[in-house]
Amino acid sequence: TYGSPTPIYHPPAKKEVAFDKKHFLDHFHKDHDNHHFFDHFHKKPVPPKPKPEPKPEPKPQPEPEYHPPTPTYGSPTPIYHPPAKH
């Protein structure tokens, strides 16, 4: 009458949670150890990344020039980024 007098009663959930906690702790510990390795690896790719950034210098020039041609339609191609070619 009430629409399910017995609300999904699953005792195994309790056991799962306890087990999950242990698993989570193990995973977290592993992640922490990996953090050191990640930091070292991440540090390497950081310097080479800023190199290609200065290349998009010609981007600011064509951007403003292409914008005015379509102000009525709301710019059918507002995302005009020549650096994407690279």
Buried (B, 14 or more C-beta within 10 A) or exposed (E): EEEEEEEEEEEEEEEEEEEEEEEEEEEEEEEEEEEEEEEEEEEEEEEEEEEEEEEBEEBEEEBEEBEEEEEEEEBEEEEEEBEEEE
